[in-house]
Amino acid sequence: MGHVRSNDEGWRVMGRRTAWWRTTRAQGGRRPVAGAVRRVVVLAAVLCATAALTDRPAMAAGSSSSYGYDKGDRVVDGATGTADAEELKPGGTYRSSLSKGASVYYGLDLDATSNAYVSVTAVPPAGTTVAATDGIKVSMRNAKGSGCTYRSATFGAGRSPHPVAAWAVREAGKALCKGSGKYYVLVERVDASDSSSDTWGLELTAVSEPALAQAGATEAPQVWDSASPEAITGEARRRAGGSGFAGAVAVGQGAWRDDIGPGRTLFYKVPVGWGQQLSVTAELGASDGASGYVNRALDLTLYNPVRASVDAAGLGYRGTERSVALEPLPPVEYRNRYSVVDHENGMRFAGSYYLVVHLDAQLADDFGQGPFPVTLRVRVAGTAHAGPGYEGRPDPPNIFDVTTQDRAAAVTGPGSAGGGGDTAMKVLAVAGIGAGTALLATLGVWTVSARRRDRASTAAL
């Protein structure tokens, strides 16, 4: 131990340890150090709370690495065979994973009369390498292994990793999938030979649709207005997109704008009632003087309420403003399911339709990190009418309904109806920063006052 030396204030240095508190305690003084420690702890707690609030919006920006999974997701492991397949229940959302070269199974117990839809969203990690034809294939199979339906989703020519979703359905009336019992969902990687070996995240949803109370027509509507509608005009309103299906931000008829960086993805939802007709145009704004060309700079994909893909469109980009529109879509009707055309077949239920906008990561090479202005011009034409009359309730309930609250949120913003979790967190973060600033100011006054009391107490000694 080092030598001890004293000064006029009672400090004694003993090697590397300070023993001043022993001197002051012996003289009947207080221990200001303990008070200082308490103040530091409180300050640290405030800073941590504020940081936690401000971190959330940063993670909700929409890149593949920050996909907004549903907070209610239950974690399930995909099985290598049907014997160990974990069960998915209609109405549930689940989180899982898929490694390169893997094929994984999940189980379903289904009744004889309901249609069952399973959608799988694949979330590749940021910075991974994907091939144009890489993606996922989702198929529904009966207990004997015969296929009911399957769909695939790939990344396309842009080879930009981002969330993509594919789906499968058990339609109760189809020959291979009649009857109640055990069914299986098989999820596979598609053509991953030129891709990185990273494991992808998966989000799965299962939805049941009851049979109709009364049987109706079994043919798709033959007559509907298939002319390309005139796009909505006027100045766009700011509406920040969500980071996943669960946090998709509501928009209605009108023009809506957000800024997006290369490699990022935004999620919106549009309430569309029975009999209403949706049309959407996406615009990518001009860059600041840079030049180059990106073949598939922007992808716009439409998904229906069960997260089944309906239509997709993309545009090339040379730095000047460009726009692209979805195919003309029929009014939402139950009978659309009998069409053989995908973008007609998918418009089979009322509810929230999802608009997913992805900006190709390659834009950064020629045009910089942006962000780039993206505008969605949304039209919802027609007057909604009553639904087809289901025999029971779907699961989850109300998935095929459009409520007054849904329509209000689409017009006035997510805060008006409790939707749009990402935007709500941004507001909470701002409030948290304000509250944190006020607390820090109060603690500053407290600290100064405490120091003055400590000095006065020391002087009195």
Buried (B, 14 or more C-beta within 10 A) or exposed (E): EEEEEEEEEBEBBEEEEEEBBEBBEEEEBBEBEEBBEEBEEBBEEBEEBBEEBBEBBEBBBBBBBBBBBBEEBBEBEBBEEBEEBBEBEBBBBBBBBBEBEBBBBBBBEBBEBBBBBBBBBBBBBBEBEBBBBBBBBBBBBBEEEEEBBBBBBBBBBBBBBBBBBBBBBBBBEEEBBBEEEBBBBBBBBBBBEEBBEBBBBBBBBBBBBBBBEEEEEEEBBEEBEEEEBEBBEEEBEEBBBBBBBBBBBBBBBBBBBBBBBBBBBBBBBBBBBBBBBBBBBBBBBBBEEEEEEBBBBBBBBBBBBBBBBBBBBBBBBBBEEBBBBBBBBBBBBBBBBBBEEBBBBBBBBBBBBBBBBBBBBBBBEBBBEBBBBBBBBBBBEBEBEEBBEBEEEBBBEEBBBBEEBBBBBBBEBBEBBEBBBBBBBBEBBEEBBEBBEEBBEEBEEEBEEBBEEBEEEBEEE
